[in-house]
Amino acid sequence: YDFYSGTSMSSPHIAGLGLLLRDLHPAWTPMEIKSAMMTTAFDHATTTSAFEQGAGFVDPREFGEPGLVYDADVDDWADFLLGQGVDIGYPGARALDASQLNQPSIAVNELAGKERVRRTVTNVSDETLYLRPTVSGMDGIDVDVSPRQLIVSPGAKATYKVTFSHAGAPFGEYAQGHLTWKSRDFEVRSPMVVNPVSVAAPAEVSGTGTDGSLTYDITAGADATIDLTVNGLSKGVVEEGTLAPGALTLNPAGNASTAVSRFQVDAGTSLARVDLDAADDADDFDLFVVNESFTAFAGQSATGSADERVELIDPEPGNYYVFVNAFATSDGKPGDYTLTNYAVRTGPAGNMTVDPQSIDAQLGETYPVTLDWAGLDPAPYLGWVGYSGSEQPTIVSIDAGR
């Protein structure tokens, strides 16, 4: 016998329980099975944090009769992926914010004043359910659930809305709690997390050309003055190469399957980024950034995709090793790649401006921000815009040609 823990052990247990649930309800979708497990779970013995226990500890005694389930079909997931910037070419897909995906949990990553989410539930019991909502936790966030009662016949669906309003919760710290729909015989519980922010802004915007401009919107999370600051633009350093598929080596000399380059990060660098782009999107290339003493990974990105990215915020100055590994190629032959390194220093570089530089903002209002750049060489550039009172910048990437 041996002792194992972690997701490597929880995953097969959950998969086995899912099979038992599918045997009990063969017509249920995977999302309905997941929903039943989540909404009937109970709190862990040592933590109630949604970031540690998720929905809680699964309860096989209860999840066979959950009362209500949340479902999402292929259309919903295609909309969700498009909302995340992943276009799979699904016909009729429309971008959907992640918070609006119909799942048995609610997460709002940026609450700028107020936000409303919608959920639809299906009655999988054999009786008409009369349910009322209760909210627990969510300190500093006002939570309004509408309607105040759901009446759902067997097999029928019902939709409700939850409105979150900032009411003093600290900015940048997730408020956590639960929404539970209760009837005489059922309690259907969903975890909720909401992150109030002083400014809701896009994580990244992009443009093209040696000269140009772009405009994006930000939303104020408080009545306050927002000062905007420009950092960069900094020119990227581009390298190209070809690698044969094979195992990674962390030897500074590299090998036929692993290319190694040095990346200098100067003092005052606020953002470093390494982008890896495989020429064939069917290839699988991986990216690793190691500190000079080879004592730690500064960052790594080793997914099953062709392109990878490592981003370092306020990195330690010094030399870094960048390893590119051709884990696999689509045809087993050597594959081409492009590697681009950026090091953005704090403060403007004189090639980009922001307008306005200050906004007297009101809670929940949206304001346009315009960036202008000029005099760039034909190369990729990177920078960022900061907002006073917020730790979340907007990264600016410009493709000025090659």
Secondary structure, DSSP 8 states (H G I E B T S, - for coil): -----SHHHHHHHHHHHHHHHHHHSTT--HHHHHHHHHHT-B--SS---HHHHTT-B--TTTTTS-SEEE---HHHHHHHHHHTT-----TT-----GGGS-SSSEEEEEESSEEEEEEEEEE-SSS-EEEEEEEEE-TTEEEEEESS-EEE-TT-EEEEEEEEEESS--TTS-EEEEEEEE-SS-EEEEEEEEEE-SEE--SEEEEESSSEEEEEEEEESSSEEEEEEEEEEEE-EEEEEEE-S------TT-BTTEEEEEEEE-TTEEEEEEEEEESSTTSEEEEEEEETTSSSEEEEE--SSSEEEEEEES--SEEEEEEEEEEE-SSSS-EEEEEEEEEEESSB-SSEEEE-SEEEE-TT-EEEEEEEE-S--SSEEEEEEEETT-S--EEEEEE---
